[in-house]
Amino acid sequence: MPGFAVGSARAQSAPLPAVSAPAAMAAPPQLPAPLDAADAQVVVDAEQASLRGDPEPAQQALQRFRGSLLAPWLAYWAVKPTLTHATQQDFDDFAATYPHTYVLDRLRDDWLLELGKRQDWVDFDQVYPRFIMRDDPQVECYALQSRFATAGSDVTAAVFRLWMAHPAGGPGCNSAAKALLQAGAMPRALLWQRLRRFYEDGRAREGRDLLAPFLPVGSWRILAQTDGDSVRYLLDTARGGAAAAIADPHRRQYIVLALLTMARQDPAQAARLLDQQFDVLPARDRAQLWGRIGLSAALALRPEAARWFARMGAADPDYRPSDTVLAWEARAAIRLRDWPLARTATGALIAGGSKDPAWTYWHARALESEGHPIEARALFAQIANPWDFYGQLATDALGMKISLPAPLPPPSPSLVAQESQRAGIQRALALFQLDLRSEAVREWNFSLRGLDDPQLQAVAALACRQRLWDRCINTSEHIAGGVDWSQRYVMPYGNAIGDAARTEGVSEAFLYGLIRQESRFVANIRSWVGASGLMQLMPATARLVARRIGLADYRPDQIADVATNVQLGSAYLGGLLQQFDGSEALAAAGYNAGPGRPLRWRAMGLPDQPDVSGAVFAENIPIPETRDYVKRVLANATVYAAMLSGKPQSLQARLGRIGPPSTEPVLALGR
């Protein structure tokens, strides 16, 4: 169908209610009336069809639900599959029909990407100033390309920054970079720098497909060899004379790319070649290569990592590596107790603008270890707080227990009722009723823009009342002027969680902390890999655990049942705790990444000092998701322990120390 099917906001009423005028301040929260089963299925079918690229079910549903609360979403689902042949007038019609809605700004994002792809800068520049969220770096790159194409603006530095930030570049940033390269506005040195990043990230094929056209004829074949057969390429180059090859600017670039490939695959061999065959490379090249060699070693928890990172600084003291390299330099240094190197790396991260409290904490630890306790305590005091991982560790470092400050007083019922009438909140609630969680969450979050602390607390209270526990928690986390502990650390399903904790010998606080991270207490949530329920169990794991604990009548459809899910998940978690000698840090890592990985990770210390603190262990977990997961679960558990016991807590004590097992470990079931 040509154009957008947007319906009309002024059309006749329909089964879904429009938002009414504000109710009396003392009135209860106004909730959207639920749809009957047939109407609900029509809306859900429209969304599913749109995802498949079929707009017709949404177009038909829009005729049925004109003027209703969910009409903007039905219009969006009708529009999205048609964007490739839409016109600016079509978009303008949608904007006029559904002003001031989340879906309009979401469609702006989609439409700006389409206009950028078309290189239609006239229409792009008309739409872009009204884009509210500004959360898409690819749109930002297209906006920079438009400024270059229409006004000749110098945008190279801004494009390059965004281009380097995305592992694959992204369609908008790749487009802008190619336009600058074609016009000669981006220096060749930046092209090589970006190509090196592709190689560092293991995306050599993507890099050469994108950038080989801007290099001399025959470059694609050579680039393919530097990635696919880097050892042969480097050995052949060395036999032919490394110094002569390095003197040629293009061949030097190929050598560095091949060494980056090898550094990723075999850091020890890359270190030998760099030392023995290619030590005449310029200092800046050697520094980058030592950084990548150190990164590979640090990710593998190798003892040489700190030494190789130190070679980076020795090669070129002025070289500033990426934040990823600096972060792993810091992690390797603290793991290997090289406090001067840890201070240098964390100091560089802080000086570079990093706001991550991890680096403030470890910088303080390095200063403390080098005999500067006053400076260290000042840094600990900057980040100490009772709710996040490094805030809790800093509190411990100051010699204090973690106590919870007095909570905010609850919001007034009248304010909760008032905030419930926001159109976006109403739409989000209607979407939650249909279990269209992705759309509901985005609509809800967009509605939080500009709210002050009392309003945010009132909206969080509404979410709690509706048992939308994830929105209750996340909304409450936006409050800057205090904490409502009953919102931010909710404790639903108390009977099921308490019973399971006692039966399986798992700390109730640990169980709450893990569930808060796994599912935010959303009982029917299902992950993209198929994990279900509060504790995000895979079906096969649930079956095996049910058999192991003698749950003879277990059926697969029970996996999302709260009591059953928590019973099975806590039994699995209890087994991990037994396997890992009661270590909650190791058990949390095993729950997220499978028990085999922490068995390897726990031996990350020095040969003569094999144990490390739980904090060092958590920071050095090589998988980013698991590293973040362990920190959050243990920080959550510390807060819940304070709430449940009414007593001050210590995260450091909860983390304990981590080292190799005293006996041969037995693998538990995978999740």
N, C-alpha and C positions, 0 to 999 in steps of 0.2 A: 504494500500500500504506500502511495506517495505521502510524504509529510508525516507529521506527528499526530497521533490520536490523543488529544489532550482533554476532551470533554469540556465541561463548563462548570465553574464554581458557582454559578448563579442558577443552575438548573434545578429541577424539582427535587424534593427530598427523597431519601432512600433509606434502606434498612440500617445503615451505619449512622449514628447520630453526629451532627455537627457540634462543635464546642459551644456551649451556652454562655450567656452573660455571667459575670462573676456572681457567685452565690453569697449569701450572708456570711460574715466572717466566722460565725460560730457553727456553720454547717459542716457536716462531715465531708471528707474528700469525695469529689465527683469522679466516678469511674465510668469508662465506656461500657455500654451494654454489650454483652457477648453476642456473637452471631449464632444463629442456629447452625446445625451441622452442614446443611446443604450450602448455605451462603459461605461458611468458612472454607469449605472445600473449593468453591469457585475462586476465592482469593488465593488460596495456597496453590492451586493449579496454575493460576496466572503467573505467580512468581516463578514456579518451576519451569514453565514454558519459556519465559523470558530468558532464564539462564541457559536454555537450550538454543536460544536465538529465534524463538517463535513468538512474535508479538500479538498474534490474533486472540488467544484467550484473555490477555489483559485488555485488549481493545474492546472485546465483547463485555467483559466484566465491568469496564468503565461505564458503559452505557447503562448498566444495571445499578451501579452505585454512584451515580453522579451526585456531586455536592456533599458526599459523605466524608467522614473523618479520614478514611483510607484512600479517597480518590486520588490524592497526589501520588501515592505509591503505585496505584494501578496505572496512572498515566505514565509514571516513570518506567514501569515494566513494559508498557506498550511502546515507549520511545526507544529504550536502550538498544534493542536489536536493529533499529532502523537508522542509526546515526550515520552510517557510511554513505547514505544517499539523501540525507536531510539537508535542508537549507537554513540560512540564518533566520529567515522569516519563520520557519517552523520552530526554531528555538525561541525566538521572541514571543511567539504565540503561547508557548508553554510558560515562559516567564511571566507573561501578563495574566495567565490563568491561575498560576500557583505561586504568587509572590510570597516572600518571607517564609519559605518552607525549607526544611533540610534537603528534600529531594531536588529542589531547584539548584541549590549549591552543588549537590552531588552531580547533577546533570551538567552544570557549568564545567566541572572538572572533566567529565567525559567529552563534552563538546569542545573544550579547549584542546584536549589531546587530539581530537579529530581534526580541528582546524590547523593545529601545528603540523600534523601529518600531511595535510593538504598544502601547507605553506601559504595559507590564506591569512595574511597578516592584517588586512583591513578589518575583517570580522573578528579576528583574534583580539586585536587591540580594542575593539568595542566591548567585548565580553570580559576580558581579563580584569579590568579595574573593579568589577563588581564581585569577583571571586572572594568569598569570605574566608574559607578555611585556610587557603594558602598552605596546604599540607602535602602537596605533590611536587617533589623536586623536578619531575619531568616537565610539568607545566611551567615551572620557573625557568627551566632551560629553554623551552620554546619562547617564553617571554623575552629572554635575553637575545635569542636569535632574531626575534622580531625587531628589537631595538637596533641590532646590527644591520638587518636587511633594510629597514625603513629610514634609519637616521644615521647609520654609519658609526654608532656608538662603540666605544672601546669596552667590550664585554669579555675579553679573553680570560682575564683572571677569574671572574665570577663563574664563567662556564667551566673552566678547568677545575675549580674547586668542587663543583657539583658533579662533574664528570668523574673525578677521581673517587668520590664518595660512594658511588654505586658499583658493586662488583662487576656487573656486565655493562656499565655505562648507562643503559636505559635508552628507550627510543628518543625521548626529547633531547637528552644530553648528547647522545651520539649524533643526532641530527645537527644540533648547534655546533658541535666540535667539527663535524665534516664541513659545514658551511664556512667556518673560520679557516680551516685548513685549505679548502679550495680557493678561498680568496687571498691566501697568503697572510692572514691576520693572526694565525697561531704559529709561533716559532716551532721549527722542526724539533728543537730540544724537548718541547712539551709533548710532542707526538711520541718520541722515544720513551719519555718518562711514563706516559700512560700505558704504552705497550709493556714496559717493565712491570707495571702494576698488574696487568692481565696475566703475565707469567707468574708473578709472585702468588697470585690468587688461584693458580691452576686453571686459568681460562685462556690459555695460549691460542687455541683454535679460534675463539671468538675475537681475540685481539687481532690476529693476522687477517681474518676475513674482513674486519672493519677497516684496518689501517694499511694493509699491504698496498692498496691502490695509490697511496700517497708516498710510497717508497720507490726506489729505483726498480726498473724492470728485473724480474727474477727473484725479487725479495720473498715472494710467497713460498717458493721452493726452499730457500735457505731457512726461512722461519720455521717451516714444517720440520726440517731436520733438527733445528735447535730445540724443538719440543719433543719430537718423536724419537730421535736418536742422539740425544745430547752428548753421550759419552763418546761416540764415534766422532761427532763433529769436533769436540774439544781435543781429542787425541790427534786427529788429523791436523788440526790447526797448530797444535804444539809441535808436531813433527815437522811442519812446514816453516816453523819459526814464529813463536808467539809474539816476540817483540815487533816483528815486521807487520804481523796481522793487527796488533793493537794500534800501530801507528796509522792505520787506515781507519778513518772515523766510522764508516759503515761496518766494517768487520769487527771493530771494537764493540759496537752495539750488539752484534750477533753473539759475540763471545759472552757478554754479560747476560744476555737472555738465556743462552745455553747453561751457564753457571747457575742462574736462578732456577731453571728447571731441575738441575741436579741438586741444588740446595734443598729444594722441596722434597725430592725423592730420597736422597742419600746425603745427608749433611756432612758426614765424615769424609766421604770421597770428594765432595765439593771443597771441603776445607783443605784437603791434601793438594788438590789441583790448584787452588788459589794460592797456596803457599809455595808450591814447587814449580808450577808452570806459568802461572799468570800473575805473579807478584809484581810485575811492572805495570799493571793496570793503574790508571789514575787513582789518587787517594779517595775521591768521592765514590768511584765505582767499587773499590774494595770495601769501603765502609758499608755501602748498601748490601753487598754480598755477604759480609760477615753478619749483618743484621738478619738477613734471611736464613743464613745457616744457623744462627742462634735461635731464631724463632722455631725452626723445625725441631731443633734439639729440645727446646723448652716444651713444646707441645708433646714430645715423646718422653718428657721428664728425665732427660739424659743429664748426667752429671757435668758434661762438657759445656752445657748451655751458657753458664755465666762466663766461662773463660772465652768463649767465642763472641759473646756480646761485648766483652771488654776489648776484643780486637777491633770491633766496630769503632769504638771511641778512640782507640789508639791510631787507627788508620786516618781518621779525619775528625778531630775534636769539634769542628764546627758543623758536622753533618747532623741534621735533624730528621730522624727516621719517622715513619708513620706512627700514629698512636698505638696501633696494634703491636708493632715491634717494641715500642717503649713499654707497653703494658706487660708483655711477656719477658722483657728484660728485667722489669721489676719483680715479676713473679719468680723467675728463675733465681734471682739474687736473694730474695727472702727465703726461698726453699733451701738454698745452699749456704745461707747465713753469710752472704757477702754484703754486709751492710753499707760499705761505701758505694758499691755499685747500685744497691737499692735506693740509696739517697739520691744518687745522680739521676736515675731513671724516673723516680717519683717526682723529683724536683722539676725535671723537664716536662712531665705531664702537667703538673700544676702550673708551671710558667706558660705552657701552651694553651691554657684556658680550661683544662679539664675540671669539671665540677664533681666528679665522682669522689665520694668521701673515702673510698678505698685508698686512694693515693695519699690523701691527707693523713689517714691512719698509719699507713706503712711508712710514710716519710717521718712521722713522729716516732715510730718504732725504731727506724734507722738512727735518728738523732739520739734517742734514748740509749741505744746500743753503743753509740760512739761517744757517750759521755756528756750529752747535752740535755739533762732532764728538764730544765726549766723551759727551754724552747719546745720540748716534746709535750709537756703538760699543757702549754698554751694551745698547741694544735689539737690535742685530745679534747680540750674544753670547747673548741670551735664546733666540733661535730657531735659531741655527746648528746644522746637522746634515748628515750626508752623504746622506740618502735622499729628502727631499722638495724641491720646487721652491724654495720660499722659504728653507728651511734651507740649501740649496746656495748660493743667491744671497747670503745673509747671510754664509756662510763666505767667499765671494769678496770681499764688502765689507770683511771684516776683514783682507784681504790674505793669506789662506791658501788653499792648494789643497785640493781635496776628496779626502781619503784615507779608506779604509774601515777602521774599527777591527777588532781581532781578532774572529773569529766565536766564537759560543758553541760549546763542544764538542758533538759529536753526542750524541743521547739514547741511553741504554742499550737494547740489544735487548729486555731483559726488560720495560722500561717501555713500549716500543712494543707488545709483545705484550699487556701488561696493558690498555693503553688501547684496543686493538683489540676488546676484548670488551664494550665498552659497548653496550648494546642499541640506542641511537640511532645509533651509528656503524655497527653491523652492518646496521641497516635502511637507512641511507643507502647503504652499499656495495651492498646488494641492489638498491636503486632505480637506482643508477648502472649496474649490470649490465644493467638493462632500458632504459637511456637515458631514464629519467624524471628529467631533470636538475633541473627546478624543485623537485619534491618532495624529491629527494635533497639538494639544497643546503640547503633549509629544515630538513630533519631533521638534517643535519650541523651546521649553525650552532647549532641549539637545543641540541645535545649539548655544545657548548663552554662552556656556562654554568658558572661556578664553577671552571673548571680553572685551575691555577696554571701558571707559565711552563714548568717541565719537562714537565708533562702536555701543554700546548699544542704544545710542540716535538715530543713523541712522536707526537701525533696528526697533525701536519704531516708528519712522517717517514713515517707510514703512508700518507698521501695521495700523497706522492712515490713511494713504492714501488709504489703502484697506478696511477701515472701520472695521477692526478687533480690535474693541475698547478694548476688554479685553487684547489682546496681547500688544496693545499700552500702556495701563496702567501698566500691570505687567512688561513688559520689561523696561519701564521708571523707575519703582521702584527699579531696580537693579543698577541704576546709583548712584555712591557714592559721586561724587564731585560736586553736585549741583542738581537743580531741573528744569526740563522743564515743567512748569505748564500747558502748552497747551497739553502736552502728559499725564502727571500723573493725571490731573483732567480735562479730556476732557468734552466737553459740546455739544454732538450731539443732534439732534432732538429738537433744541431750540424752534421752533414754537409750537410743540405739548406740550412740557413740560411747556413753559411759559403760553400758553393758559389755560392749565389744572390748573396750580397754581393759576392764577387769578380767574378762574371760581369757584374753590372749596375753595378759601381762605387759601391755603397752601403756606408756604414760598417756593419760587422757589429754594433757596439754600437747604432747607430740602428735597425737592423732588429730586433734583440732587443727594444729599448725599445718599438718600435711594436707588435710582436706581443704583448708582455706586456699592453699596454693594450687592443688589439683583441679578443683571444680568451683571454687568460690561458693560451695554449698548448693550448687544447682544440681538437683537430684537426677534430672532426665537428660543431662548433657551427654553428648557423644562426640568424641574427637574425630579428626579426619582419618586416623589410623584404625578407628573402630573401638577405642576404649570407652567404657560406659560408666555412668553413675558417679556418686560422690567421690569415690576413690579411684575412678578411671581405670577399671579393670578390663583387660582383654578377655574375650570369651574363652579362649583356650586356658588361660591362667585361672579363670574363675572355676572352670570344670575341674582342673587338677587340684586346686585348693579345696574345693567342695569334697572331692573324693578323699583327700588326705585327712580332713577333719571329721569325716564320717557324716557329711550332710547328704544322706542317701536320696532324699526326695528333691534335690536341686534340679531345676529346669532352666534352660538358657534364657527364657523370658523373665526370669527373676533377677537378672543382673542389675537392673536399674531400681529394683526395690530397695528402699533405704536400709532397712535392717539387714537384708541379705548381703547387699553390697558392702556395708561396713563390716559385717561379720567376716566375709571372705577377705576383704582388703586388710583388715587388722590382723587376721591370721597369717597372711602373707608377710605383712610388715613385722609381725612378731618373729617369724622364721628368720627374717633378715637380721633382726636384732640379735638373735641367738648366734647366727653365723658370724656376726661381726662383733662379738664380745660385748654387746650392749651399746655400741657406739651409734648414737643417733645420726651423726654426720655420715658415717659409712652406710647406714641403713637407708637414709634419705637418698644418697647417691645411687645405691642399688635399686631403690624403688623407681627412680627416674630413668636410669641408664642400663638397668639389668645388673645382676650381682657379679658378673664376670669382670666388668670394668673396674669397680672399686677394689677388687682383689689385686689388680695390677697397680692401681693408683696408690694404694696404702703403703707401698714400698718406695716412696718418693724421697726419703731422707738420704743422708750421707752414709757411707758404709760403716763409719765408726760412730755415727749418731743417727740411727735409723728412724727414730721417732721424730715427728713434727707436731706442732700444735694443731688443733682442729682448725684454727683460723688459717694457718698456712696451707693445710690440706684443701680447705674449701676454695681458697683463692687460686690454687694451682690445678683445679680440675680442668682438663683440656677441652671439654665440651661446653660451649657457652651456656646452653640451655640448662645443663645439669649444674654448672657452677652457680648460676643465678638461683636455681631451684633450691639447692642445699642451703644457701644463705637465707633465702626467704622462709623456708620451712623452719629452720632453727630459730630465726628471729621471731616468727609467729609463735612458735612453741614457748619461747621465753615470756612473751606477753601473756599468753593463755595461762602459763603456770602462775604468773603474778595474779591474774584475775581469779583463778580457781582456788589458789592457796591463801590469797591475801597477804603474801609475804614477798619481800624483795628477792630478786633472782640474779643469777650470774650466767651470762652467755658463755663466757670462757670456761666455766665449770661444766656446762652442758656439752660443749664441744670436746673437751678432754684432749687427749693426745692420740695420734694416729701412727701406727707402725706396722711392720710385717707381722703376720700371725705367728703365734708361738707353736702351732701345730698345723698340719696340712689341712687347708680349708676344704669344705664340701659345698659345692654349688647348690644354691636354692633354686626354686623354680623361677624362670623368667616371667616378667609381667606381660 
